[in-house]
């Protein structure tokens, strides 16, 4: 592997984003400009292209755009290892916020401001916000709110986390960042139920498979899900949540029909939902987490609001 690093400018932000691409220049030319034109972030472009067109784009394009900080080419080492490589750049450069975005995610105008505002919106609503996203997938909403949603999962393809939260997930015994593990839906559902008294939402595919299976009463299917589905489980155990903007201001553009899974309208709060009990349960969990990590033997880090 012949890695080439082009340093475009010095680090100047508290927020570092990693974007990964590999050939498919017709997508990259759509998705990178909305990311790189944002002021206030440092973007690390991690490219694994092997075709001439992809290599030419990564080696020459977008150098004048304000967000671009470094370009790393020659990262043709597979999805997981390239992900770990990119994460290493953000951690070693000590960013306060770590952002991850896939090269096929198209961002809409205003995505960055709306996403960052979720930290304060969540805090005002009594939440401890661990992660935010500009991408809201309809069937992964846990609790809808006015103009945003508490998510069961936002996905590693478009997310920003506080550094301390990211490290908490990385150091968790589940090892759900540095290894390509899979996790059972039933385990995720059990933990969400214990902490929030809510069931983990089933995706449309899961509901369809359950209906087709025609199971007897009391029986259920189970599914293995990829590592980034577990990140919110670690957060919820610590009393923290992931929030997403609604409507969704980001969408994957590489799959035909995928546009139908993203939230198209602003969500609204359900007046029947017991929000006070929900935030109280999370608050108890968060206080226990803070007490645990501030003990001398466990003082890895602390997450503040």
Secondary structure in CASP SS format (residue, H / E / C, confidence):
PFRMAT SS
TARGET T0000
AUTHOR 0000-0000-0000
METHOD secondary structure of the structure
MODEL  1
X C 1.00
X C 1.00
X C 1.00
X E 1.00
X E 1.00
X E 1.00
X E 1.00
X C 1.00
X C 1.00
X C 1.00
X C 1.00
X C 1.00
X C 1.00
X C 1.00
X E 1.00
X E 1.00
X E 1.00
X E 1.00
X E 1.00
X E 1.00
X E 1.00
X C 1.00
X C 1.00
X C 1.00
X H 1.00
X H 1.00
X H 1.00
X H 1.00
X H 1.00
X H 1.00
X H 1.00
X H 1.00
X H 1.00
X H 1.00
X H 1.00
X H 1.00
X C 1.00
X C 1.00
X C 1.00
X C 1.00
X C 1.00
X E 1.00
X E 1.00
X E 1.00
X E 1.00
X E 1.00
X E 1.00
X C 1.00
X C 1.00
X C 1.00
X C 1.00
X H 1.00
X H 1.00
X H 1.00
X H 1.00
X H 1.00
X H 1.00
X H 1.00
X H 1.00
X H 1.00
X C 1.00
X C 1.00
X C 1.00
X C 1.00
X C 1.00
X C 1.00
X C 1.00
X E 1.00
X E 1.00
X E 1.00
X E 1.00
X E 1.00
X E 1.00
X C 1.00
X C 1.00
X C 1.00
X C 1.00
X C 1.00
X H 1.00
X H 1.00
X H 1.00
X H 1.00
X H 1.00
X H 1.00
X H 1.00
X H 1.00
X H 1.00
X H 1.00
X H 1.00
X H 1.00
X H 1.00
X H 1.00
X C 1.00
X C 1.00
X C 1.00
X C 1.00
X E 1.00
X E 1.00
X E 1.00
X E 1.00
X E 1.00
X E 1.00
X C 1.00
X C 1.00
X E 1.00
X E 1.00
X E 1.00
X C 1.00
X C 1.00
X C 1.00
X H 1.00
X H 1.00
X H 1.00
X H 1.00
X H 1.00
X H 1.00
X H 1.00
X H 1.00
X H 1.00
X H 1.00
X H 1.00
X H 1.00
X H 1.00
X H 1.00
X C 1.00
X C 1.00
X C 1.00
X C 1.00
X E 1.00
X E 1.00
X E 1.00
X E 1.00
X E 1.00
X C 1.00
X C 1.00
X C 1.00
X E 1.00
X H 1.00
X H 1.00
X H 1.00
X E 1.00
X E 1.00
X E 1.00
X E 1.00
X E 1.00
X C 1.00
X C 1.00
X E 1.00
X E 1.00
X E 1.00
X E 1.00
X C 1.00
X C 1.00
X C 1.00
X C 1.00
X C 1.00
X C 1.00
X E 1.00
X E 1.00
X E 1.00
X E 1.00
X E 1.00
X H 1.00
X H 1.00
X H 1.00
X H 1.00
X H 1.00
X H 1.00
X H 1.00
X H 1.00
X H 1.00
X C 1.00
X C 1.00
X C 1.00
X C 1.00
X C 1.00
X C 1.00
X C 1.00
X C 1.00
X C 1.00
X C 1.00
X E 1.00
X E 1.00
X E 1.00
X H 1.00
X H 1.00
X H 1.00
X H 1.00
X H 1.00
X H 1.00
X H 1.00
X H 1.00
X H 1.00
X H 1.00
X H 1.00
X H 1.00
X C 1.00
X C 1.00
X C 1.00
X C 1.00
X C 1.00
X C 1.00
X C 1.00
X H 1.00
X H 1.00
X H 1.00
X H 1.00
X H 1.00
X H 1.00
X H 1.00
X H 1.00
X H 1.00
X H 1.00
X C 1.00
X C 1.00
X C 1.00
X C 1.00
X C 1.00
X C 1.00
X C 1.00
X C 1.00
X C 1.00
X C 1.00
X E 1.00
X E 1.00
X E 1.00
X H 1.00
X H 1.00
X H 1.00
X C 1.00
X H 1.00
X H 1.00
X H 1.00
X H 1.00
X H 1.00
X H 1.00
X H 1.00
X C 1.00
X C 1.00
X C 1.00
X E 1.00
X E 1.00
X E 1.00
X E 1.00
X E 1.00
X C 1.00
X C 1.00
X C 1.00
X C 1.00
X E 1.00
X E 1.00
X E 1.00
X C 1.00
X C 1.00
X C 1.00
X C 1.00
X C 1.00
X H 1.00
X H 1.00
X H 1.00
X H 1.00
X E 1.00
X C 1.00
X C 1.00
X C 1.00
X C 1.00
X C 1.00
X C 1.00
X C 1.00
X C 1.00
X C 1.00
X C 1.00
X C 1.00
X C 1.00
X H 1.00
X H 1.00
X H 1.00
X H 1.00
X H 1.00
X H 1.00
X H 1.00
X H 1.00
X H 1.00
X H 1.00
X H 1.00
X H 1.00
X H 1.00
X H 1.00
X H 1.00
X H 1.00
X H 1.00
X H 1.00
X H 1.00
X C 1.00
X C 1.00
X H 1.00
X H 1.00
X H 1.00
X C 1.00
X C 1.00
X C 1.00
X C 1.00
X C 1.00
X C 1.00
X C 1.00
END
